Amino acid sequence: MGGLIMDIERMIKESRQQVSPDEKKIRQTVMQSKRALLKAEAAGSLSWVEFFVSQGKMIRKRWWLLQVLVLCLSWQILSSETDMFYAHRSLGVFAGLFVILLIPEFWKNVTWRCMEIEITSYYSLRQIYAARLIWFGGVDIFLLTVFGVGACSQIGITRETLIADFLLPLVITACICFAVLEHRHRNALTATGMCIGWCAAWLGVITSEPVYEAISKPVWMAVFAAACLCFVIIISRLVKNMDFAMEGRQNGTVFE
């Protein structure tokens, strides 16, 4: 019996073959696996157009409706028989409110704590915010264009007055809003409070007629151009750095 076991063990040892790995074949297998994985992911992912449309569907349309309401209230005040000095100056308050209405939508992923999911998705957080900015930028530019053209042609407001009293505070408020959003420890309440504080400060300056009249139209235009340039820079930085938005962020919601 013992001899039979030894014969079996000897036969097993003799039947074993030493196979040396082929590094070239291994690399080819790995590359083919990667290509197959990427092909499967590409076939199941959204195209850029589908992704852009889906981001537009996710935006709550009530914010656009509220922005339209703000513009309608501004139109109503400008069309009324009230003192035009204060009517024009009140435009700055409505301009700030127009921008503040953007804050809940741009902060919703932080409020709902879904940024971790968005970061791991096929499209990066940078692309998600770029799509939202394009949607809001396109719709808001359309609304403001209709309002501005109508105010100049129907009510008789000059372009310089529209820029100084409405568009300038609007752009500066947007700069404050998105500068806070770009910050790694951003907070929705902080953004709202800073925007409201700026609107109050602006209202205090422009309701002082001597101060307002002392600033010439070219100065207003130069300040407006500088504000627009600052806005472009802030938006560029926001989109560029958004992929690193979660690094070092404190725990809790934006309201904590």
C-alpha positions in Angstrom: 0.0 0.0 0.0 2.8 2.4 0.9 4.5 1.7 -2.4 1.4 2.5 -4.3 1.1 5.9 -2.6 4.7 6.7 -3.3 4.1 5.8 -7.0 1.1 8.1 -7.2 3.1 11.0 -5.6 5.9 10.4 -8.0 3.5 10.5 -11.0 2.0 13.7 -9.8 5.3 15.4 -9.4 6.4 14.3 -12.8 3.2 15.5 -14.4 3.7 19.1 -13.1 4.8 21.6 -15.7 6.6 24.8 -14.9 5.0 27.6 -16.8 6.8 30.9 -16.9 4.5 34.0 -17.3 4.6 35.9 -20.6 4.7 39.6 -19.6 3.8 40.7 -23.1 0.7 38.6 -23.1 -0.3 39.9 -19.7 0.0 43.5 -20.8 -2.1 42.7 -23.9 -4.8 41.2 -21.7 -4.8 44.2 -19.4 -5.1 46.6 -22.3 -7.9 44.6 -23.9 -9.7 44.6 -20.6 -9.4 48.3 -20.2 -10.7 48.9 -23.8 -13.6 46.7 -23.1 -14.4 48.4 -19.9 -14.2 51.9 -21.4 -16.3 50.8 -24.4 -19.0 49.5 -22.0 -19.0 52.7 -20.0 -19.2 54.9 -23.1 -22.1 52.9 -24.4 -24.1 53.3 -21.2 -23.2 56.9 -20.3 -25.1 60.1 -21.4 -23.8 62.2 -24.2 -22.9 65.8 -23.5 -26.2 67.0 -25.1 -28.2 64.5 -23.0 -26.3 65.5 -19.9 -26.9 69.2 -20.5 -30.6 68.7 -21.1 -30.9 66.5 -18.0 -29.3 69.3 -15.9 -31.8 71.8 -17.2 -34.7 69.5 -16.2 -33.3 69.2 -12.7 -33.4 73.0 -12.2 -36.5 74.0 -10.3 -38.3 76.4 -12.6 -39.8 78.4 -9.7 -36.6 80.4 -9.4 -37.0 81.7 -13.0 -40.7 82.5 -12.3 -39.7 84.5 -9.2 -37.0 86.3 -11.3 -39.7 87.2 -13.8 -41.8 88.5 -10.9 -39.0 90.7 -9.7 -38.6 92.2 -13.2 -42.4 92.7 -13.4 -42.3 94.6 -10.0 -39.4 96.7 -11.2 -41.4 97.5 -14.4 -44.4 98.4 -12.4 -42.5 100.8 -10.2 -40.8 102.5 -13.2 -44.2 102.8 -15.0 -45.9 104.3 -11.9 -46.4 108.0 -11.2 -44.1 107.9 -8.2 -41.0 110.0 -7.8 -38.7 108.8 -10.6 -35.6 109.6 -8.5 -36.5 107.0 -5.9 -38.1 104.7 -8.6 -34.8 104.5 -10.4 -32.8 104.1 -7.2 -35.0 101.2 -6.1 -33.8 99.2 -9.1 -30.6 98.3 -7.3 -32.6 96.5 -4.6 -34.6 94.5 -7.2 -31.3 93.7 -9.0 -29.8 92.3 -5.8 -33.0 90.2 -5.2 -32.8 88.9 -8.8 -29.3 87.4 -8.1 -30.2 86.2 -4.5 -32.8 84.0 -6.1 -30.0 82.0 -7.7 -28.5 81.0 -4.3 -30.8 78.1 -3.3 -30.4 76.4 -6.7 -26.6 76.6 -6.8 -26.3 75.5 -3.2 -28.8 72.6 -3.4 -26.2 69.9 -3.8 -24.4 71.0 -0.7 -27.7 71.4 1.2 -28.8 67.9 0.2 -25.3 66.5 0.8 -25.1 64.9 -2.7 -21.7 66.4 -3.7 -20.0 63.2 -2.9 -22.2 61.4 -5.4 -21.7 64.0 -8.0 -17.9 63.8 -7.7 -17.9 60.1 -8.4 -20.3 60.4 -11.4 -19.2 60.1 -15.0 -19.4 63.8 -15.5 -17.3 65.8 -13.1 -18.5 68.4 -10.6 -16.9 71.0 -12.8 -19.0 70.0 -15.8 -22.2 69.9 -13.6 -21.6 73.5 -12.5 -20.7 74.6 -16.0 -24.0 73.2 -17.3 -26.0 74.9 -14.5 -24.2 78.2 -15.2 -24.9 78.0 -18.9 -28.6 77.3 -18.2 -29.0 80.2 -15.7 -26.8 82.5 -17.7 -28.7 81.9 -20.9 -32.2 82.3 -19.3 -31.2 85.3 -17.2 -29.5 87.1 -20.1 -32.7 86.6 -22.1 -34.9 87.9 -19.3 -32.6 90.9 -18.7 -32.4 91.7 -22.4 -36.2 91.8 -22.7 -36.5 93.9 -19.6 -33.8 96.3 -20.7 -35.0 96.8 -24.2 -38.6 97.2 -23.0 -37.6 99.7 -20.3 -35.6 101.8 -22.8 -38.2 101.8 -25.6 -41.4 101.8 -23.6 -40.6 103.7 -20.4 -37.9 105.9 -21.8 -35.0 105.0 -19.5 -31.6 105.8 -20.9 -29.1 103.0 -21.3 -26.7 104.8 -18.9 -29.4 105.0 -16.2 -30.3 101.3 -16.7 -26.6 100.3 -16.4 -25.8 102.5 -13.4 -29.1 101.9 -11.5 -29.8 98.2 -12.3 -27.1 96.3 -14.2 -24.2 97.5 -12.1 -25.6 96.5 -8.7 -26.8 93.2 -10.3 -23.3 92.3 -11.6 -21.6 93.2 -8.3 -24.2 91.2 -6.3 -23.4 88.2 -8.7 -19.7 88.7 -8.0 -20.3 88.4 -4.3 -22.6 85.4 -4.6 -20.2 83.3 -6.8 -17.1 84.4 -4.9 -18.6 82.9 -1.8 -19.7 79.8 -3.7 -16.1 79.4 -5.0 -14.7 79.5 -1.4 -14.0 76.0 0.1 -16.0 76.9 3.3 -18.9 78.5 1.4 -22.2 79.0 3.2 -25.5 79.9 1.7 -26.5 82.1 4.6 -23.2 83.9 4.4 -23.7 84.5 0.7 -27.3 85.8 1.2 -26.2 88.0 4.1 -23.4 89.5 2.1 -25.6 90.2 -0.9 -28.2 91.8 1.3 -25.6 93.9 3.1 -24.2 95.1 -0.3 -27.8 96.0 -1.5 -28.3 98.1 1.7 -24.9 99.8 1.3 -25.7 100.5 -2.4 -29.1 101.9 -1.5 -27.5 104.2 1.0 -25.1 105.6 -1.6 -27.4 106.2 -4.5 -30.2 107.7 -2.4 -27.8 110.5 -1.6 -28.4 112.7 -4.6 -25.2 114.8 -4.1 -23.1 111.7 -4.1 -24.9 110.1 -7.0 -24.7 113.3 -9.2 -21.1 113.8 -8.4 -20.2 110.6 -10.2 -20.0 111.2 -13.9 -21.4 108.8 -16.5 -18.0 107.7 -17.8 -17.1 106.7 -14.3 -20.3 104.6 -14.0 -19.5 102.9 -17.3 -15.9 102.2 -16.2 -17.0 100.7 -12.9 -19.6 98.6 -14.7 -16.9 97.3 -17.2 -14.6 96.5 -14.2 -17.4 94.6 -12.4 -18.1 92.6 -15.6 -14.4 91.7 -15.9 -14.4 90.7 -12.2 -17.5 88.5 -12.7 -15.9 86.7 -15.6 -12.8 86.0 -13.6 -14.8 84.7 -10.6 -16.9 82.4 -12.8 -13.7 81.0 -14.5 -12.1 80.3 -11.1 -15.3 78.7 -9.8 -15.6 76.3 -12.7 -11.8 75.6 -12.7 -11.6 74.8 -9.0 -15.0 73.1 -8.4 -13.5 69.6 -8.6 -11.5 70.4 -5.4 -14.6 71.9 -3.7 -14.9 69.0 -1.2 -11.3 69.1 0.0 -11.1 70.5 3.5 -14.9 71.2 3.7 -16.3 71.2 7.2 -18.9 68.6 8.1 -22.6 69.4 8.2 -25.0 71.3 5.9 -24.5 74.8 4.7 -26.9 76.0 7.3 -24.9 74.5 10.2 
